[in-house]
Amino acid sequence: MLSWQTEQRTVSIRTTKGRLKHLPFTGDDHQLRLLAQYRQGESDLLTQGGQWYLLATLDVPEAPQNPHPQGFIGVDLGIANIATTSTGHRHSGRKLNRTRENDRNLRTRLQQKGTRSAKRRAKRHAGKEARRTRDINHKISKHIVAEAQRTGRGIALEDLSGIRERARLKKPQRVTINSWAFGQLGAFIEYKARRAGVPVVHVSPAYTSQECSHCHHIDKRNRPNQAEFSCRNCGFVEHADLNASHVIAARGWWTWVCGAESQVPALTLVV
């Protein structure tokens, strides 16, 4: 039970020991502007690490969707590079993968130790990992959506539903791909795109790593290793992730032309 005084940036909260009045709150400028304009519905109060947070529900209106995108930016999600776009931007995961490997080793050691202090430390560390992942996914999605909005294009994503069941990977790769929040990254791209009026389509992920973006010949031999793509039909050579992103972009355009637009969930933000 609380009341907001957004102009004064204070709240009054009813507690078991009475009402606490004129408690100051803060946030970054963008969050505070959204709060003042669009707050609607219930709010949640939680504590984490000795700090208190208010989560406010906002009803933010959608921007009109661009009805005539000038092509699509294809986004290839992977292990060595978390996201590669058809415009040539690679969001590398090499340094991050080393950090995640260290995190897994620490988690294993703490689980084996099994003491109360080890369990508390493991819980704190898990929260740190989740916050780091969320922050990186926010930055990547923000960059991709901003580029699409600036260039008047849409965004094409692979339909990754069931990827864990479909993927045939070696054990180290399974650990890596299963531990990264690709679904979260896709959701962030979608809701940011909806706010910006950028159309989003989902395409089939089948053979995107084996299809040539120039002649569209499909052959598993086109991918001799993780990083290289070399078409056996036309001789086209390119970085494998970049080639896949071009294939996804082309499929996105044809999906849009055929009218199979993706349905993005309704936008809900918290401050």
PAZAPA-4460 file (N, C-alpha, C; in steps of 0.05 Angstrom, whole numbers, plus 32768, in hexadecimal, padded with zeros to 4 digits):
% residues 271
    n_x    n_y    n_z   ca_x   ca_y   ca_z    c_x    c_y    c_z   seq   type   mol
   8011   7FE8   8000   8000   8000   8000   8012   8019   8000     1      M     A
   8011   8028   7FEA   8022   8040   7FE9   8015   8055   7FD7     2      L     A
   801F   806D   7FD9   8017   8083   7FC8   802F   8090   7FBD     3      S     A
   802E   8099   7FA4   8045   80A6   7F97   8041   80C4   7F97     4      W     A
   8056   80D2   7F9C   8057   80EF   7F97   806E   80F3   7F83     5      Q     A
   8068   80F0   7F69   807D   80EF   7F54   808B   810A   7F51     6      T     A
   807C   8120   7F55   808A   813A   7F51   809E   813E   7F67     7      E     A
   8098   8135   7F7F   80AB   8138   7F96   80BF   8121   7F97     8      Q     A
   80BA   810C   7F87   80CA   80F4   7F87   80CB   80E7   7FA2     9      R     A
   80B3   80E5   7FAE   80B0   80D7   7FC7   8099   80C4   7FC6    10      T     A
   8098   80B1   7FD9   8082   809F   7FDB   807A   809D   7FF9    11      V     A
   8061   8096   7FFE   8058   808F   8019   8050   8072   8019    12      S     A
   805B   8063   802C   8056   8046   802D   804A   803E   8048    13      I     A
   8034   802F   8047   8028   8024   805F   8036   800B   8067    14      R     A
   803F   800A   8080   804E   7FF2   808A   803E   7FE7   80A2    15      T     A
   8048   7FD1   80AD   803C   7FC5   80C5   803E   7FD7   80DD    16      T     A
   8050   7FEA   80DC   8054   7FFC   80F3   804B   8019   80ED    17      K     A
   803A   801B   80D9   802F   8035   80D2   803A   803F   80B7    18      G     A
   8030   8056   80AF   8037   8061   8095   8051   8070   8096    19      R     A
   8063   806B   8083   807C   807A   807F   8078   808E   8069    20      L     A
   807B   80A7   8070   8075   80BD   805C   808E   80C9   8051    21      K     A
   808B   80D4   8038   80A0   80E4   802B   80BA   80D5   8029    22      H     A
   80B9   80BC   8021   80D2   80AD   801C   80DC   80B3   8000    23      L     A
   80F4   80BD   7FFD   80FE   80C4   7FE2   8104   80AC   7FD1    24      P     A
   8100   80AE   7FB7   8108   8099   7FA5   8118   80A6   7F8E    25      F     A
   8127   8096   7F7F   8137   80A0   7F69   8138   808B   7F53    26      T     A
   8144   8093   7F3D   8148   8083   7F25   8155   8094   7F10    27      G     A
   815C   8088   7EF9   8169   8099   7EE5   8153   80AB   7ED8    28      D     A
   815C   80BF   7ECA   814A   80D3   7EBF   8134   80C7   7EAD    29      D     A
   813C   80B4   7E9D   8129   80A7   7E8A   8114   8098   7E9A    30      H     A
   811C   8089   7EAE   8109   807B   7EBF   80F5   808E   7ECD    31      Q     A
   80FF   80A3   7ED7   80EE   80B6   7EE6   80DA   80C4   7ED3    32      L     A
   80E2   80CA   7EBA   80CF   80D6   7EA7   80B9   80C2   7EA0    33      R     A
   80C1   80A8   7E9C   80AD   8094   7E96   809A   8090   7EAE    34      L     A
   80A5   8091   7EC6   8095   808D   7EDE   8080   80A3   7EE0    35      L     A
   8088   80BC   7EDC   8076   80D3   7EDE   8060   80D2   7ECA    36      A     A
   8066   80C7   7EB2   8052   80C8   7E9C   8040   80AF   7E9C    37      Q     A
   804B   8098   7EA2   803C   807F   7E9B   8037   806C   7EB2    38      Y     A
   803C   8074   7ECB   8038   8061   7EE1   801A   805A   7EE2    39      R     A
   8015   8040   7EE5   7FFA   8036   7EE7   7FF9   801B   7EF4    40      Q     A
   7FE7   8017   7F07   7FE4   7FFD   7F13   7FF4   7FFA   7F2D    41      G     A
   7FF9   7FE1   7F35   8006   7FDC   7F4E   8024   7FE0   7F4D    42      E     A
   8030   7FE3   7F64   804D   7FE5   7F67   8056   7FD0   7F7B    43      S     A
   806E   7FC6   7F78   807A   7FB2   7F8A   8092   7FBE   7F98    44      D     A
   8094   7FB7   7FB2   80AB   7FC0   7FC2   80BB   7FA7   7FC9    45      L     A
   80D5   7FA8   7FC3   80E6   7F92   7FCA   8101   7F9B   7FD5    46      L     A
   810F   7F8A   7FE3   8129   7F90   7FED   813D   7F7C   7FE2    47      T     A
   8155   7F86   7FDC   8169   7F76   7FD0   8185   7F81   7FD7    48      Q     A
   8195   7F71   7FE4   81AF   7F7A   7FEC   81AF   7F91   7FFF    49      G     A
   819B   7F93   8010   8199   7FA9   8023   818E   7FC2   8018    50      G     A
   8185   7FC2   7FFE   8179   7FDA   7FF2   815C   7FD4   7FEB    51      Q     A
   814C   7FEA   7FEA   812F   7FE7   7FE5   8129   7FF2   7FC9    52      W     A
   8118   7FE3   7FBB   8110   7FEB   7F9F   80F2   7FEB   7F9C    53      Y     A
   80E8   7FFF   7F8D   80CC   8000   7F86   80CA   7FF9   7F68    54      L     A
   80BA   7FE5   7F62   80B5   7FDD   7F46   809A   7FE7   7F3E    55      L     A
   809A   7FFA   7F2C   8081   8007   7F24   8078   7FFD   7F08    56      A     A
   805F   7FF8   7F06   8053   7FEF   7EEC   804D   8008   7EDB    57      T     A
   8057   8007   7EC2   8052   801D   7EB0   8042   8014   7E98    58      L     A
   8031   8024   7E8E   8022   801F   7E75   802C   8032   7E60    59      D     A
   8040   8029   7E51   804E   803A   7E3E   8041   8036   7E22    60      V     A
   8038   804B   7E15   802C   8047   7DFA   8041   803F   7DE6    61      P     A
   8038   802E   7DD3   804A   8025   7DBE   804D   803B   7DA8    62      E     A
   8065   803C   7D9D   8069   804D   7D86   805C   8041   7D6D    63      A     A
   8052   8050   7D5A   8048   8045   7D41   805D   8034   7D33    64      P     A
   8056   801C   7D2B   8069   800B   7D1D   806F   8015   7D01    65      Q     A
   8088   8014   7CFA   8091   801B   7CDF   8084   8008   7CCB    66      N     A
   8072   8011   7CBA   8064   7FFF   7CA8   8075   7FF7   7C8F    67      P     A
   8089   8006   7C89   8099   8001   7C72   80B7   8000   7C78    68      H     A
   80C1   7FEB   7C86   80DD   7FEA   7C8E   80EF   7FE8   7C75    69      P     A
   8106   7FF5   7C77   8119   7FF4   7C61   812C   7FDC   7C64    70      Q     A
   8120   7FC4   7C64   8130   7FAC   7C68   812F   7FA4   7C86    71      G     A
   813F   7F90   7C8C   8140   7F85   7CA8   815D   7F81   7CB1    72      F     A
   8162   7F85   7CCA   817B   7F7E   7CD7   8179   7F62   7CE2    73      I     A
   8189   7F50   7CD7   8189   7F35   7CE1   819A   7F32   7CFA    74      G     A
   8191   7F24   7D0E   81A1   7F20   7D27   81A6   7F03   7D2B    75      V     A
   81C0   7EFB   7D2A   81C8   7EE0   7D2F   81D2   7EDE   7D4B    76      D     A
   81C7   7ECC   7D5B   81CF   7EC8   7D77   81E1   7EAF   7D78    77      L     A
   81F6   7EB1   7D88   8209   7E9B   7D89   821A   7E9A   7DA2    78      G     A
   822F   7E8A   7DA1   8240   7E86   7DB8   8258   7E98   7DB8    79      I     A
   8268   7E97   7DA3   8280   7EA9   7DA2   8278   7EC6   7DA1    80      A     A
   8263   7ECC   7D91   8257   7EE7   7D91   823A   7EE4   7D9A    81      N     A
   8233   7EF2   7DAF   8218   7EF1   7DBA   8204   7EF9   7DA4    82      I     A
   820A   7F0F   7D96   81F8   7F18   7D81   8209   7F24   7D6B    83      A     A
   8203   7F1C   7D52   8210   7F28   7D3A   81FA   7F32   7D28    84      T     A
   81FC   7F4B   7D20   81E7   7F57   7D0E   81F0   7F58   7CF2    85      T     A
   81DD   7F58   7CDF   81E4   7F59   7CC3   81F0   7F73   7CBA    86      S     A
   81F1   7F87   7CCC   81FE   7FA0   7CC7   821C   7FA0   7CCF    87      T     A
   8225   7F89   7CD9   8241   7F85   7CDF   8249   7F89   7CFC    88      G     A
   8236   7F8D   7D0E   823D   7F90   7D2A   823D   7F75   7D38    89      H     A
   8253   7F70   7D46   8256   7F57   7D56   8258   7F5E   7D73    90      R     A
   8246   7F52   7D83   8247   7F56   7DA0   8255   7F3D   7DAB    91      H     A
   8270   7F3F   7DAE   8280   7F28   7DB4   827A   7F1C   7DD0    92      S     A
   827C   7F02   7DD1   8278   7EF5   7DEB   8291   7EE7   7DF6    93      G     A
   82A8   7EEC   7DE9   82C0   7EDD   7DF1   82C8   7EE4   7E0D    94      R     A
   82CB   7EFE   7E13   82D3   7F06   7E2E   82BE   7EFE   7E42    95      K     A
   82A5   7F02   7E3A   828F   7EFB   7E4B   828E   7EDD   7E51    96      L     A
   8294   7ECD   7E3C   8294   7EB0   7E40   82A9   7EA7   7E55    97      N     A
   82C0   7EB5   7E55   82D5   7EAF   7E69   82CA   7EB5   7E85    98      R     A
   82BD   7ECC   7E87   82B1   7ED4   7EA1   829C   7EBF   7EAA    99      T     A
   828C   7EB6   7E97   8277   7EA3   7E9E   8283   7E88   7EA5   100      R     A
   8299   7E81   7E99   82A7   7E68   7EA0   82B1   7E69   7EBD   101      E     A
   82BC   7E81   7EC4   82C5   7E85   7EE0   82AE   7E83   7EF3   102      N     A
   8297   7E8F   7EEA   827F   7E8E   7EFB   8276   7E71   7F00   103      D     A
   8276   7E61   7EEB   826E   7E45   7EED   8280   7E36   7F00   104      R     A
   829B   7E3B   7EFD   82AE   7E2D   7F0E   82A9   7E34   7F2C   105      N     A
   82A5   7E4E   7F31   82A0   7E57   7F4C   8286   7E4B   7F57   106      L     A
   8272   7E4A   7F46   8258   7E3E   7F4F   825B   7E21   7F56   107      R     A
   826B   7E13   7F46   8270   7DF6   7F4B   827E   7DF2   7F65   108      T     A
   8293   7E03   7F6A   82A2   7E00   7F83   8290   7E06   7F9C   109      R     A
   8280   7E1A   7F99   826E   7E21   7FB0   8259   7E0B   7FB5   110      L     A
   824F   7DFF   7F9F   823B   7DEA   7FA2   8248   7DD1   7FAF   111      Q     A
   8261   7DCC   7FA8   826F   7DB5   7FB3   8275   7DB9   7FD1   112      Q     A
   827A   7DD2   7FD8   8281   7DD8   7FF4   8268   7DD4   8005   113      K     A
   8251   7DDE   7FFD   8238   7DD8   800A   8233   7DE5   8025   114      G     A
   8244   7DF7   802F   8240   7E04   8048   822B   7E1A   8046   115      T     A
   8222   7E24   805C   820E   7E3A   805C   821A   7E53   804F   116      R     A
   8233   7E59   8057   8240   7E71   804C   8244   7E6E   802E   117      S     A
   824B   7E55   8025   824E   7E50   8008   8234   7E54   7FF9   118      A     A
   821E   7E4B   8005   8204   7E4E   7FF8   81FC   7E6B   7FF7   119      K     A
   8201   7E7A   800C   81FB   7E97   800B   820C   7EA5   7FF6   120      R     A
   8225   7E9E   7FF4   8237   7EAA   7FE0   822E   7EA2   7FC4   121      R     A
   8225   7E89   7FC0   821C   7E80   7FA6   8203   7E8F   7F9D   122      A     A
   81F1   7E95   7FB1   81D8   7EA3   7FAB   81DE   7EC0   7FA3   123      K     A
   81F1   7ECD   7FB2   81F8   7EE8   7FAA   8205   7EE9   7F8F   124      R     A
   8216   7ED5   7F89   8224   7ED5   7F70   8211   7ED0   7F59   125      H     A
   81FC   7EBF   7F5D   81E8   7EBA   7F48   81D9   7ED3   7F41   126      A     A
   81D3   7EE4   7F56   81C6   7EFD   7F50   81D8   7F10   7F40   127      G     A
   81F1   7F0F   7F46   8204   7F20   7F37   8206   7F17   7F1A   128      K     A
   8206   7EFD   7F15   8207   7EF2   7EF9   81EE   7EFB   7EEA   129      E     A
   81D7   7EF8   7EF7   81BE   7EFF   7EEA   81BD   7F1D   7EE2   130      A     A
   81C7   7F2E   7EF5   81C7   7F4B   7EEF   81DA   7F52   7ED8   131      R     A
   81F1   7F44   7ED8   8204   7F49   7EC2   81F8   7F41   7EA7   132      R     A
   81EB   7F29   7EA6   81DF   7F20   7E8D   81C9   7F33   7E84   133      T     A
   81B9   7F3C   7E97   81A3   7F4E   7E90   81AE   7F69   7E85   134      R     A
   81C3   7F73   7E92   81CF   7F8C   7E89   81DA   7F8A   7E6D   135      D     A
   81E8   7F74   7E67   81F3   7F70   7E4C   81DD   7F6D   7E37   136      I     A
   81C8   7F5E   7E3E   81B2   7F5A   7E2B   81A4   7F75   7E26   137      N     A
   81A1   7F85   7E3A   8195   7FA0   7E36   81A6   7FB1   7E23   138      H     A
   81C0   7FB1   7E27   81D2   7FC1   7E16   81D1   7FB7   7DF9   139      K     A
   81D2   7F9D   7DF5   81D2   7F92   7DDA   81B8   7F98   7DCC   140      I     A
   81A1   7F94   7DDA   8187   7F99   7DCE   8183   7FB6   7DC8   141      S     A
   818C   7FC7   7DD9   818A   7FE4   7DD5   8199   7FED   7DBC   142      K     A
   81B1   7FE2   7DB8   81C1   7FE9   7DA0   81B4   7FE0   7D87   143      H     A
   81A9   7FC7   7D87   819D   7FBC   7D6F   8184   7FCC   7D67   144      I     A
   8173   7FD1   7D7B   815A   7FE0   7D75   815F   7FFC   7D6C   145      V     A
   8173   8009   7D78   817A   8025   7D71   8183   8026   7D54   146      A     A
   8193   8012   7D4C   819D   8012   7D30   8186   800D   7D1C   147      E     A
   8174   7FFB   7D23   815D   7FF5   7D12   814B   800E   7D0F   148      A     A
   8147   801C   7D25   8136   8034   7D25   8144   804A   7D14   149      Q     A
   815E   804D   7D18   816C   8062   7D0A   816D   805E   7CEB   150      R     A
   816E   8044   7CE3   8170   803E   7CC6   8156   8037   7CBA   151      T     A
   8140   8038   7CC9   8125   8032   7CBE   8121   8015   7CB7   152      G     A
   812F   8003   7CC4   812C   7FE7   7CBF   811E   7FD8   7CD5   153      R     A
   8115   7FC0   7CD0   810B   7FAE   7CE4   8120   7F9C   7CEF   154      G     A
   8119   7F8A   7D00   812C   7F77   7D0D   8121   7F5B   7D08   155      I     A
   8133   7F4A   7CFF   812D   7F2E   7CFB   813C   7F1D   7D0F   156      A     A
   812D   7F0C   7D1E   8138   7EFB   7D32   8131   7EDE   7D2B   157      L     A
   8144   7ECC   7D33   813D   7EB0   7D31   8129   7EA8   7D45   158      E     A
   8117   7E96   7D3E   8104   7E8A   7D51   8114   7E75   7D60   159      D     A
   811B   7E7B   7D79   812D   7E6A   7D89   811D   7E58   7D9C   160      L     A
   8103   7E57   7D99   80F4   7E45   7DAB   80FD   7E28   7DA7   161      S     A
   8103   7E1C   7DBD   810C   7E00   7DBC   8129   7DFC   7DB4   162      G     A
   8139   7E12   7DB5   8155   7E10   7DAB   8165   7DFC   7DBC   163      I     A
   815F   7DFA   7DD6   816E   7DE8   7DE7   8169   7DCB   7DDF   164      R     A
   8151   7DC5   7DD6   814A   7DAA   7DCE   8155   7DA4   7DB2   165      E     A
   8155   7DB8   7DA0   815D   7DB4   7D85   817C   7DB3   7D81   166      R     A
   818A   7DC3   7D91   81A6   7DC7   7D8C   81B6   7DAE   7D92   167      A     A
   81C8   7DA6   7D7F   81DA   7D90   7D83   81F6   7D9B   7D86   168      R     A
   81FE   7D9E   7D9F   8217   7DAB   7DA5   8228   7D9A   7DB8   169      L     A
   8242   7D9F   7DB7   8253   7D92   7DCB   824D   7D9C   7DE7   170      K     A
   8255   7D8D   7DFB   824E   7D93   7E16   8256   7DB0   7E1F   171      K     A
   826F   7DB9   7E19   8276   7DD4   7E21   8265   7DE9   7E14   172      P     A
   825D   7DE4   7DFA   824C   7DF7   7DEC   822F   7DF7   7DF8   173      Q     A
   8226   7DDF   7E00   820B   7DDD   7E0C   820A   7DED   7E25   174      R     A
   821F   7DEB   7E36   8220   7DFA   7E4E   821F   7E18   7E49   175      V     A
   822E   7E21   7E34   822F   7E3D   7E2E   8215   7E48   7E23   176      T     A
   8209   7E3A   7E10   81F0   7E44   7E04   81D8   7E42   7E17   177      I     A
   81D8   7E2D   7E29   81C2   7E2A   7E3C   81C4   7E3E   7E52   178      N     A
   81DC   7E4A   7E57   81DF   7E5C   7E6E   81DC   7E79   7E66   179      S     A
   81D9   7E7F   7E4D   81D4   7E9B   7E45   81B7   7E9F   7E3F   180      W     A
   81AD   7EB7   7E47   8190   7EBD   7E45   818A   7EC8   7E2A   181      A     A
   818A   7EB6   7E15   8183   7EC0   7DFA   8166   7EC7   7DF8   182      F     A
   8155   7EB9   7E07   8139   7EC0   7E07   8134   7EDC   7E13   183      G     A
   8143   7EE3   7E28   8142   7EFD   7E33   814B   7F12   7E20   184      Q     A
   8161   7F0D   7E11   816B   7F20   7DFD   8156   7F25   7DE8   185      L     A
   8149   7F0F   7DDE   8134   7F12   7DCA   811D   7F22   7DD4   186      G     A
   8115   7F1E   7DED   80FF   7F2D   7DF9   8106   7F4A   7DFC   187      A     A
   811E   7F50   7E03   8127   7F6C   7E06   8126   7F7A   7DEA   188      F     A
   8130   7F6C   7DD6   812F   7F78   7DBB   8112   7F7D   7DB2   189      I     A
   8101   7F6B   7DB8   80E5   7F6D   7DB0   80D7   7F85   7DBD   190      E     A
   80DA   7F87   7DD8   80CB   7F9D   7DE5   80D7   7FB8   7DDF   191      Y     A
   80F2   7FBA   7DDC   80FE   7FD3   7DD4   80F6   7FDA   7DB7   192      K     A
   80F4   7FC6   7DA6   80EB   7FCB   7D8A   80CE   7FD5   7D8A   193      A     A
   80BE   7FCA   7D9A   80A2   7FD2   7D9B   809F   7FEF   7DA4   194      R     A
   80AF   7FF7   7DB8   80AF   8013   7DC1   80B9   8026   7DAC   195      R     A
   80CB   801C   7D9B   80D7   802E   7D86   80C8   802C   7D6C   196      A     A
   80B3   801B   7D6A   80A4   8019   7D51   80B3   8008   7D3C   197      G     A
   80C6   7FF8   7D44   80D6   7FE8   7D32   80C9   7FCC   7D2F   198      V     A
   80C3   7FC4   7D16   80B6   7FA9   7D12   80CA   7F93   7D18   199      P     A
   80C0   7F7D   7D24   80D1   7F66   7D2A   80C4   7F4D   7D1E   200      V     A
   80D3   7F3D   7D11   80C9   7F24   7D06   80DB   7F0D   7D10   201      V     A
   80CF   7EF5   7D12   80DE   7EDD   7D1A   80DF   7ECB   7D02   202      H     A
   80F7   7EBF   7CFD   80FA   7EAE   7CE6   8104   7E92   7CEF   203      V     A
   8102   7E7F   7CDE   810B   7E64   7CE4   8129   7E64   7CE7   204      S     A
   8133   7E57   7CFC   8150   7E55   7CFF   815E   7E3F   7CF0   205      P     A
   814E   7E2F   7CE1   8158   7E18   7CD3   816D   7E1F   7CBF   206      A     A
   8185   7E14   7CC2   819B   7E17   7CAE   81A5   7E33   7CAA   207      Y     A
   81A0   7E45   7CBD   81AB   7E60   7CB9   81C9   7E61   7CBA   208      T     A
   81D5   7E4D   7CC7   81F3   7E4C   7CC9   81FF   7E3E   7CB1   209      S     A
   81EE   7E31   7CA0   81F8   7E22   7C89   81F0   7E2E   7C6F   210      Q     A
   81DF   7E42   7C6F   81D5   7E4E   7C56   81E6   7E65   7C4D   211      E     A
   81ED   7E66   7C34   81FC   7E7D   7C29   81EA   7E95   7C25   212      C     A
   81F3   7EAC   7C2F   81E2   7EC4   7C2D   81E3   7ECF   7C11   213      S     A
   81F5   7EC6   7BFF   81F6   7ECF   7BE4   81E6   7EBE   7BD0   214      H     A
   81EC   7EA4   7BD0   81DE   7E92   7BBD   81C9   7E80   7BCA   215      C     A
   81C8   7E81   7BE5   81B4   7E72   7BF5   81B7   7E53   7BF3   216      H     A
   81CF   7E4B   7BEB   81D5   7E2E   7BEB   81D9   7E25   7C08   217      H     A
   81CD   7E0E   7C0F   81CF   7E03   7C2A   81E0   7DEA   7C2A   218      I     A
   81F4   7DEA   7C3A   8206   7DD3   7C3C   8215   7DD4   7C57   219      D     A
   8214   7DBF   7C66   8222   7DBF   7C80   8240   7DC4   7C7D   220      K     A
   824B   7DBD   7C65   8267   7DC2   7C60   826E   7DDF   7C5B   221      R     A
   8259   7DF0   7C58   825E   7E0D   7C56   8269   7E19   7C6F   222      N     A
   8267   7E0A   7C86   8270   7E14   7CA0   8287   7E02   7CA9   223      R     A
   829F   7E06   7C9F   82B6   7DF5   7CA6   82BE   7DF7   7CC3   224      P     A
   82B9   7E0E   7CD0   82BF   7E11   7CED   82AD   7E26   7CF9   225      N     A
   82B1   7E2C   7D13   829F   7E3E   7D21   829D   7E5A   7D15   226      Q     A
   82B4   7E65   7D0B   82B5   7E81   7D03   82B3   7E85   7CE5   227      A     A
   82B7   7E70   7CD5   82BA   7E74   7CB8   82A2   7E69   7CA9   228      E     A
   8299   7E78   7C95   8285   7E6F   7C82   8291   7E70   7C66   229      F     A
   8290   7E5A   7C58   829B   7E58   7C3D   8288   7E48   7C2B   230      S     A
   827A   7E55   7C1A   8265   7E48   7C09   8272   7E34   7BF6   231      C     A
   8268   7E1C   7BF5   8272   7E07   7BE3   8268   7E0B   7BC7   232      R     A
   8253   7E1C   7BC4   8247   7E20   7BAA   8252   7E38   7B9B   233      N     A
   8252   7E50   7BA8   825B   7E68   7B9A   8275   7E73   7BA4   234      C     A
   8281   7E67   7BB9   829B   7E70   7BC3   829B   7E88   7BD5   235      G     A
   8283   7E91   7BDC   8281   7EA8   7BEE   828D   7EA2   7C09   236      F     A
   829D   7EB4   7C15   82AA   7EB0   7C2E   82A4   7EC7   7C41   237      V     A
   829C   7EC1   7C59   8296   7ED6   7C6D   8296   7ECA   7C89   238      E     A
   8298   7EDC   7C9D   8296   7ED2   7CB8   827B   7EC4   7CBC   239      H     A
   827B   7EAD   7CC8   8263   7E9C   7CC9   824C   7EAA   7CD7   240      A     A
   8250   7EB8   7CED   823A   7EC5   7CFA   822F   7EDC   7CEA   241      D     A
   8240   7EEA   7CDB   8236   7F00   7CCA   8226   7EF5   7CB3   242      L     A
   822F   7EE0   7CA7   8220   7ED3   7C92   8204   7ECB   7C9B   243      N     A
   8204   7EBE   7CB3   81EA   7EB5   7CBE   81D7   7ECD   7CC3   244      A     A
   81E2   7EE3   7CCC   81D1   7EFB   7CD1   81C5   7F06   7CB7   245      S     A
   81D5   7F04   7CA1   81CA   7F0C   7C87   81B3   7EF9   7C7E   246      H     A
   81B7   7EE0   7C83   81A2   7ECC   7C7C   8188   7ED3   7C8C   247      V     A
   818C   7ED8   7CA6   8175   7EDF   7CB7   8167   7EF9   7CAE   248      I     A
   8177   7F0D   7CA6   816C   7F26   7C9C   815B   7F21   7C83   249      A     A
   8165   7F10   7C70   8156   7F0A   7C58   813C   7EFB   7C5E   250      A     A
   813E   7EE8   7C71   8126   7EDA   7C78   8112   7EED   7C86   251      R     A
   811C   7F00   7C95   810B   7F13   7CA2   80FB   7F24   7C8E   252      G     A
   8109   7F2C   7C79   80FC   7F3C   7C64   80E6   7F2C   7C57   253      W     A
   80EB   7F13   7C50   80D7   7F03   7C42   80C0   7EFC   7C55   254      W     A
   80C6   7EF9   7C6F   80B0   7EF5   7C82   809E   7F0D   7C84   255      T     A
   80AA   7F25   7C83   809B   7F3E   7C84   808A   7F41   7C6B   256      W     A
   8096   7F3B   7C54   8088   7F3E   7C3A   8070   7F2B   7C3A   257      V     A
   8073   7F13   7C45   805D   7EFF   7C45   8048   7F06   7C5B   258      C     A
   804E   7F1A   7C6B   803A   7F22   7C7F   803A   7F14   7C99   259      G     A
   804F   7F03   7C9E   8050   7EF3   7CB7   805F   7F03   7CCB   260      A     A
   8054   7F19   7CD5   8061   7F2A   7CE9   8060   7F1D   7D04   261      E     A
   8075   7F22   7D14   8076   7F16   7D2F   8063   7F25   7D41   262      S     A
   8059   7F17   7D54   8048   7F23   7D68   8058   7F27   7D82   263      Q     A
   805E   7F40   7D88   806E   7F47   7DA0   805C   7F4A   7DB8   264      V     A
   8063   7F3F   7DCF   8051   7F41   7DE6   804E   7F5E   7DEF   265      P     A
   8038   7F64   7DFC   8032   7F7F   7E06   8049   7F88   7E19   266      A     A
   804F   7FA2   7E17   8065   7FAD   7E25   805F   7FB2   7E42   267      L     A
   8070   7FA8   7E54   806F   7FAD   7E70   808A   7FB4   7E7B   268      T     A
   808D   7FCB   7E87   80A7   7FD4   7E92   80A5   7FD8   7EB0   269      L     A
   80BB   7FD5   7EBE   80BC   7FDB   7EDA   80D2   7FEF   7EDF   270      V     A
   80CE   8000   7EF3   80E2   8014   7EFB   80EA   800E   7F18   271      V     A
***
